[in-house]
Amino acid sequence: MTAYKIELDGEVLKVNFGEPAQNDVIVRDAAARLDEMTATGELKGGTLLKINGPASLPVACVLVHKVAHLYGAIGVFDPKLGKYVISITHNPAYKLGDLVD
């Protein structure tokens, strides 16, 4: 059973719900997938990672916790703005709250 789907498309981490499940299962599934992506080198790190797709608050916490140390900045897509909002940054090129395409 895949409770959560995660794929990397360039600099965009595409996330989506899979089979119906509760958050306790979904967070474990998301964490396992991110660990797999890191172990295989699919998720290598870099300057900026953009996250796009639906996530509950517990899942969002797992996502950013697992990738924040790999990337200089993390942007999360805001559909109302149509842009990614920089939510975590260790890179002086990106400030918290910056909007990026």
C-alpha positions as CSV (number, residue, x, y, z in Angstrom):
1,M,0.0,0.0,0.0
2,T,1.3,3.4,-0.9
3,A,-0.3,6.0,1.3
4,Y,1.7,8.9,-0.1
5,K,3.4,9.5,-3.5
6,I,6.6,11.5,-3.9
7,E,8.5,12.1,-7.1
8,L,11.3,14.5,-8.0
9,D,10.8,16.4,-11.2
10,G,13.9,18.7,-11.7
11,E,13.8,21.0,-8.6
12,V,10.2,20.2,-7.8
13,L,9.3,17.6,-5.3
14,K,5.8,16.5,-6.4
15,V,3.7,15.1,-3.5
16,N,0.3,13.5,-3.5
17,F,-1.9,11.2,-1.4
18,G,-2.1,7.6,-2.5
19,E,-4.3,4.9,-1.0
20,P,-6.6,6.2,1.8
21,A,-4.9,6.1,5.2
22,Q,-4.6,8.0,8.5
23,N,-1.8,10.4,9.2
24,D,0.2,7.9,11.3
25,V,0.5,5.6,8.2
26,I,1.0,8.5,5.8
27,V,3.9,10.1,7.7
28,R,5.7,6.7,7.9
29,D,5.2,6.1,4.2
30,A,6.4,9.6,3.2
31,A,9.5,9.3,5.5
32,A,10.3,5.9,4.0
33,R,10.0,7.2,0.4
34,L,12.2,10.2,1.2
35,D,14.8,7.9,2.8
36,E,14.7,5.7,-0.3
37,M,15.2,8.7,-2.6
38,T,18.1,9.9,-0.5
39,A,19.8,6.4,-0.3
40,T,19.5,5.9,-4.1
41,G,20.9,9.4,-4.9
42,E,17.6,10.5,-6.5
43,L,17.4,13.3,-3.8
44,K,20.9,14.7,-3.8
45,G,20.4,18.2,-2.4
46,G,21.1,21.6,-4.0
47,T,20.4,25.3,-3.9
48,L,16.6,25.2,-3.9
49,L,13.9,22.6,-3.6
50,K,10.3,23.4,-4.4
51,I,7.5,21.3,-2.9
52,N,4.2,21.1,-4.7
53,G,1.1,19.1,-3.9
54,P,-1.4,18.4,-1.1
55,A,-0.1,17.5,2.4
56,S,-1.6,17.4,5.8
57,L,0.3,19.3,8.5
58,P,2.0,16.1,9.9
59,V,3.1,15.1,6.4
60,A,4.4,18.6,5.7
61,C,6.5,18.5,8.9
62,V,8.0,15.1,7.8
63,L,8.7,16.4,4.3
64,V,10.6,19.6,5.3
65,H,12.4,17.8,8.2
66,K,13.8,15.2,5.8
67,V,14.9,17.7,3.1
68,A,15.8,20.9,4.9
69,H,19.4,19.8,5.6
70,L,19.9,18.8,1.9
71,Y,18.9,22.1,0.3
72,G,19.9,25.7,0.7
73,A,16.2,26.8,0.6
74,I,12.8,25.2,0.5
75,G,9.9,26.8,-1.3
76,V,6.3,25.5,-0.8
77,F,3.7,26.1,-3.5
78,D,0.8,28.4,-2.6
79,P,-2.0,28.0,-5.1
80,K,-3.6,31.3,-4.2
81,L,-0.4,33.2,-5.1
82,G,0.6,30.8,-7.9
83,K,4.2,30.9,-6.6
84,Y,6.4,29.1,-4.2
85,V,6.9,30.7,-0.8
86,I,10.4,30.3,0.6
87,S,9.7,28.7,4.0
88,I,13.2,27.5,5.0
89,T,16.4,29.1,4.0
90,H,20.1,28.7,4.8
91,N,21.0,30.4,1.5
92,P,21.5,34.2,1.5
93,A,20.1,34.3,-2.1
94,Y,16.7,33.5,-0.7
95,K,14.9,35.2,2.2
96,L,12.0,33.9,4.2
97,G,8.8,34.8,2.4
98,D,10.4,35.3,-1.0
99,L,8.1,34.3,-3.8
100,V,9.6,32.3,-6.6
101,D,8.3,30.8,-9.8
